[in-house]
Amino acid sequence: MDVLSGWVTAVFRKRLEQLEQQMTLKEQRKEAVAIWEELSQTLTQEQLQVLLKWEEKTNRRITEEKERLYFCGVSDGCGLIMGMNELMGKGNE
C-alpha cells in the first residue's frame, strides 16, 4: 500500500507543478503585453521596426543554438545507450 500511496503522491505533485508553471506563463504573457504596449507608445514606428528585426534575429539564433544542443544531447544519449547495451551484452556471454 505504501508503494501505491507514494506513486499517487508523486502523480499529484507533478500535476500541481504543471499547473503552477501554467499560471507563471500566464503572468509572464501579461507582463510581455504590458511591455509591448509601453514600447508601442514610447518608440517611433521606425524604432519599433528596428527592434522587431533585432528580436527576430536574436530569437532565430537562440532557437538554432537550442536545436544544436538538443541534437547533441540526443546523439550523446543514443551513444550512451548503445554503449550500455554493448557492455550488458558482453557480460551475458
C-alpha angles and dihedrals in degrees: 000000000000090000091054094047091048090050093048091048090051092050093050092045091052092049092049090051090052092051091048090051091051090052090050090051091052090052091049091051091052090051091049092051091050091050091047091052090050091049091048091054096042105042129063118245090256093051090048091053091051090050091050092051091050091048092050093051092046093049091049092051093048091047092051091049091051091048091052091049091047093051091046088053092049090048092048091047092051090049091050093049092047090049092049091048090051092050092047091047091051091049091056095054 
